[in-house]
């Protein structure tokens, strides 16, 4: 249950964000700002998924 809680929280946040408002803000800020935000967002999601599922085990 402990591992499922962060994933549930991420899913809840992802579905409640207004994606149209986010895209509008990115276009107003400029192309490079948008690219940086998208790359950072993807990196954050990958990091969170690695944390939730335990990452690498040696």
C-alpha positions in Angstrom: 0.0 0.0 0.0 2.9 2.3 0.8 4.2 2.0 -2.8 0.8 2.5 -4.3 0.2 5.9 -2.5 2.7 8.0 -4.5 1.5 6.5 -7.8 -2.1 7.3 -6.9 -1.2 10.9 -5.9 0.6 11.4 -9.2 -2.3 10.0 -11.2 -4.7 12.3 -9.2 -2.6 15.4 -9.9 -2.1 14.5 -13.6 -5.8 14.2 -14.1 -6.8 17.3 -12.3 -4.4 19.7 -13.9 -5.8 21.9 -16.6 -3.8 20.8 -19.6 -5.1 23.6 -21.8 -4.0 26.2 -19.3 -0.6 24.6 -19.1 -0.1 24.5 -22.8 -1.2 28.2 -23.1 1.3 29.2 -20.5 4.1 27.3 -22.3 3.3 29.0 -25.6 3.3 32.4 -24.0 6.7 31.8 -22.3 8.4 30.8 -25.6 9.6 27.7 -27.3 12.8 27.1 -25.4 11.1 27.6 -22.0 8.5 25.0 -23.2 11.2 22.5 -24.2 12.9 22.9 -20.8 9.7 22.5 -18.9 8.8 19.3 -20.9 12.2 17.8 -20.4 12.2 18.6 -16.7 8.6 17.1 -16.4 9.6 13.9 -18.2 12.7 13.6 -16.0 10.6 14.1 -12.8 8.1 11.4 -13.9 11.0 9.0 -14.7 12.6 9.7 -11.3 9.3 9.3 -9.4 8.5 6.0 -11.2 12.0 4.7 -10.3 11.5 5.7 -6.7 8.1 4.0 -6.5 9.2 0.8 -8.1 12.5 0.6 -6.2 14.9 1.5 -9.0 18.0 -0.5 -9.4 18.8 -3.4 -7.0 22.4 -4.4 -6.6 
